[in-house]
Amino acid sequence: MKQVAGTSLLVTIAETLTSEPTLKVWALDKLEKKTGVPRCQSSLVIQNGRKQFPISAFAALDDLSQLAVGFANGAVTVIRGDLIHDRGAKQRTVFESDEPITGIQFREGNVTALYIATTARILILVISGRGQGQHARTLDDVGCAVSCMTIDPATHDVVVARNDAIYYYGLHGRGSVHNVDGQKTLITTYHDYIAIVYPTATASLSKTTLGSYGASPGTNFNKTSTLTILNMDFHFIAHTEPLPSLIKTCFAEWGNLFALTLDGKLFRYHEKPLQQKFEMLFQRNLYVLAIQLAQRVGVDQAQQNVIFRKYGDYLYQKKDYDTAMQQYLRAIENTEPSVVIRKYLDTQRIHNLVDYLEELHEHNKATSDYTILLLNCYAKLKDVDKLEAFIKAPGEQRFDMDTAISMCRQGGYFDQAAYLARKYSEHDLVVSILIEDSKKYAEALAYVWRLQPQSAFDNFSKYATVLLEHCSEDTTQIFIDYYTGRFRPKKDAVVVTTIPANQVQSGGFVSTASSAVQNLAALLPLPYMSMSDTNSNKAGEKTETRVVESVDDTEPPPKYDIPKPRSAFSAFVDHPKEFIEFLEALVKTDNLAKEDRTDIYTTLFEMYLRNANQQSGEEKRTWETKAQKLIEGNEVNQQHYSFIHLTNFTLQIPIATSNVLLLSDLSRFTTGTTLVREHQNLHLDIFRSYTSAKDTTGAIRALNKYGPEEPQLYPAALAYFVSSPQILAEAGDEFDRVLRRIDEEGLMAPLQVIQTLSGNAVATMGLVKRYLMESIGREREEIAAVSRRCVISLVSTTVC
């Protein structure tokens, strides 16, 4: 019998020993009124050359346009026509053989072919279309038993069951082979399965074969007819069951598989729901099959991920950590990361953990904690290449930038941390890393010099002390540029390390003045260049690192608010030389406010005096000269003078007189005090300051300078010269000149001179003998002159 799919038609073939077989088509939905049986639509006697041989095989197309009947004598008859409406049909014997026909199947396509199985061969015969009329072509020289050939509806290949295996045949020959041994009496297809019937005598499969299809070696099969359903794609037994009687036939209909036994019982089999299939596979640990099945039926990705995760757990329990990680990676979208991460925290499995964490970042499922963990793993593995590949990955940011930078710094990967900060324009962080972590002070300053004014100011003022310590010249220059309003970001800042010329390498080669040049544009971002690597010197050698601008930039400096000069003073606490350079540069500018200029001059004067006190000899005199010139105004352009009127005195520098006096006194800088008093016409005070200090040379110098204007200085000098024998000796001939000046100008009476000289035992009569003789002689002459005048006057009066 054959049910015509989609209709109520049934095709039957009946045969007797006395007549030829008869084919009938029944309309099951149309019943005869008299008998109540289905109506017979058409009837046909199948011809076999009047040879009385039983039918051994039968096949029909779904539309009944062609039918094929195989006989035990080796003949095949093809029937064509409209059997449904009984409009006539033609029959023709298309194949004859000496072997009995054991199976027939149609293959539809561009041509219609007929697979023919005998006890000795498998053949294919084209019965319509191109190639029609040719002889049957042998596909295999081995045949099969009756009912042991069926068609695969998916591929249109025939499936042949033999005792040793299951064979597939296509148009061009044998295809795949599946090792399923045991004598078989029937085979049929059902969805993706093949149903095989084993007779009573061989009712069990071998342990080896069943093992390859997923059955337990201990499975017990009773010696009866056994129905086994195999999934050939996935190589597993879907179902096996011994039946109490021999199976006559199996067929698939209405979505089910039916088995009819000789005792008249009909067994129905249907597929379990997909989820139950998975559960059964899980129970048997057949996770690979479960994955293949899920992909075959097209379950959603979430369900597949569940299977991957279960398979991963199974492999992990078996200590197959690498393969387990592969499954966890496949299920990453639907798996809680912490569950997997906890499994692989052991240092021996850190490589697996790295793979998983990297995949989390690829899927944007990583939190800052996972980023920290990944960077820690890189650090522990010392895998710089992977670390750089991670932070330099193109596309959108896959991690928390602050966390990544923090971990790179903690792990000692300072260059990578600087790269990240630079990539995301975190300029403050870049400078912080270069200075605090990498100790690359010149690179940090070069980077600062490329920033915009406000950002540059924030950074170089924050790290001014350390930058002055290691890059004093350039740091001082950036302070000068910024505070004088000339700061301009450098577009091509390079780092240059110079080695003193007296450092000669072994072998007679003299170190070049510039031993290494690094372009910051190449430094950040990568590749990284370490100053310690490129400029490694012998222990004890001193080098100087500078930042220079290799390209002149003629653009005007950007506008920015110039800070108060005093805000920079604290940065130079331990760097007096650089501080003086900074102050001297500010003095020469003309855009400073009055109060700022006062601060600068006062501070610069104080620094000069401080350096003078710390030096001696010629160095001391050099600094004192600078201080003197500063308060004299000799080194300052007249246009910068700011006059301060103090008590009828004009000082040509913006320093309060009290500050000059105070600083000079604290530093014992008499020149400063002298200049102030000089400008205030306090010449006597100047002279007294020298005498108080027992500075005879200074006193004489003051006397010579101010004496013509201040005659009272000579009596004071006289008293000072005779204050001690040492001072008198230092005065030398100056003592005589003072006496002469006093005498000539009549500044003191001789008696006053004698009283002054007799105040101590320093001056002797021999010292003043000449003065006294000249004074007495002069007195006598004056007396004589007066006497003569009186006599003349008396004579004149008498005469009169």
KAZIUR-V796067 format. One record per backbone hydrogen bond with DSSP energy under -0.5 kcal/mol. CO is the residue of the C=O (numbers start at 0). NH is the residue of the N-H. If there is no record, write none. Layout:
# KAZIUR-V796067
co:nh
CO:NH
CO:NH
This chain:
# KAZIUR-V796067
co:nh
1:3
1:10
2:4
3:6
7:27
8:3
9:25
10:1
11:23
13:21
18:15
20:45
21:13
22:43
23:11
23:25
24:40
24:41
25:9
25:27
26:29
26:38
28:30
29:38
31:35
36:31
38:26
38:40
41:24
43:22
43:45
47:50
49:51
50:52
53:71
56:69
58:67
60:63
63:82
64:80
65:60
66:78
67:58
68:76
69:55
69:56
70:73
70:100
74:70
75:93
75:94
76:68
77:91
78:66
79:89
80:82
81:86
87:81
89:79
91:77
91:93
94:75
99:118
101:146
102:116
104:114
106:112
110:112
111:126
111:127
112:106
113:124
114:104
115:122
116:101
116:102
117:143
118:142
120:117
121:138
121:139
122:115
123:136
124:113
124:126
125:132
127:111
128:131
130:133
136:123
139:121
144:147
146:186
147:160
149:158
150:152
151:155
156:151
157:159
157:168
158:149
159:161
159:166
160:144
162:181
164:161
165:177
166:159
167:174
168:157
169:172
172:169
175:167
177:165
177:179
185:196
187:194
189:192
191:231
192:189
193:195
193:229
194:187
195:227
196:184
196:185
197:225
198:201
199:202
205:209
206:210
207:211
208:212
209:212
209:214
210:213
212:236
215:218
218:220
221:223
224:242
225:197
225:227
226:240
227:195
227:229
228:237
228:238
229:193
229:231
230:234
230:235
235:230
235:237
238:228
240:226
242:224
245:247
245:261
248:259
250:252
250:257
252:255
255:252
256:268
257:250
258:260
258:266
259:247
259:248
260:263
264:260
264:266
266:258
268:256
272:276
273:277
274:278
275:279
276:280
277:281
278:282
279:283
280:285
281:284
284:286
285:289
286:290
287:291
288:292
289:293
290:294
291:295
292:296
293:297
293:298
299:303
300:304
301:305
302:306
303:307
304:308
305:309
306:310
307:311
308:312
309:313
310:314
311:315
312:316
313:317
314:319
315:318
318:320
319:323
320:324
321:325
322:326
323:327
324:328
325:329
326:330
328:331
330:333
331:334
334:336
335:338
335:339
336:340
337:341
338:342
339:342
339:343
340:343
341:344
345:348
346:349
348:352
349:353
350:354
351:355
352:356
353:357
354:358
355:359
356:360
357:361
358:362
359:364
359:365
360:363
366:370
367:371
368:372
369:373
370:374
371:375
372:376
373:377
374:378
375:379
376:380
377:381
377:382
381:383
382:386
383:387
384:388
385:389
386:390
387:391
389:392
398:400
399:403
400:404
401:405
402:406
403:407
404:408
405:409
406:410
407:412
408:411
411:413
412:416
413:417
414:418
415:419
416:420
417:421
418:422
419:423
420:425
421:424
424:426
425:429
426:430
427:431
428:432
429:433
430:434
431:435
431:436
432:436
432:437
433:439
438:440
439:443
440:444
441:445
442:446
443:447
444:448
446:449
447:450
448:489
451:455
452:456
453:457
454:458
455:459
456:460
457:461
458:462
460:463
462:466
463:467
464:468
465:469
466:470
469:544
470:474
471:475
472:476
473:477
474:478
475:479
476:480
477:481
478:482
479:483
480:485
480:486
481:484
491:549
492:519
493:547
494:517
495:497
495:545
496:514
496:515
497:543
499:502
501:503
502:510
504:507
507:509
508:504
511:498
512:514
515:496
517:494
517:519
518:521
518:522
519:523
529:532
529:533
530:534
532:535
537:540
541:499
543:497
545:495
545:547
547:493
547:549
551:553
559:561
563:566
564:567
565:568
565:569
567:570
567:571
568:571
569:572
571:574
574:578
575:579
576:580
577:581
578:582
579:583
580:584
581:585
582:586
583:587
585:588
592:596
593:597
594:598
595:599
596:600
597:601
598:602
599:603
600:604
601:605
602:606
603:607
604:608
605:609
606:610
607:611
608:612
609:613
610:614
611:614
615:618
615:619
616:620
617:621
618:622
619:623
620:624
621:625
622:626
623:627
624:628
625:629
626:630
627:631
628:632
628:633
628:634
632:635
636:639
637:640
642:644
643:645
643:650
645:648
648:645
648:650
650:643
652:654
655:659
656:660
657:661
658:662
659:663
660:664
661:665
662:666
663:668
664:667
667:669
668:671
668:672
669:673
670:674
671:675
672:676
673:677
674:678
675:679
676:681
677:680
680:682
681:685
682:686
683:687
684:688
685:689
686:690
687:691
688:692
689:694
690:693
693:695
694:698
695:699
696:700
697:701
698:702
699:703
700:704
701:705
702:706
705:708
705:709
709:712
710:713
710:714
711:715
712:716
713:717
714:718
715:719
716:720
717:721
719:722
720:723
723:727
724:728
725:729
726:730
727:731
730:733
731:734
732:736
733:737
734:738
735:739
736:740
737:741
738:742
739:743
740:744
741:745
741:746
741:747
748:752
749:753
750:754
751:755
752:756
753:757
755:758
756:759
756:762
763:767
764:768
767:771
768:772
769:773
770:774
771:775
772:776
773:777
774:778
775:779
776:780
777:781
778:782
779:783
780:784
781:785
782:786
783:787
784:788
785:789
786:790
787:791
788:792
789:793
790:794
791:795
792:796
793:797
794:798
795:799
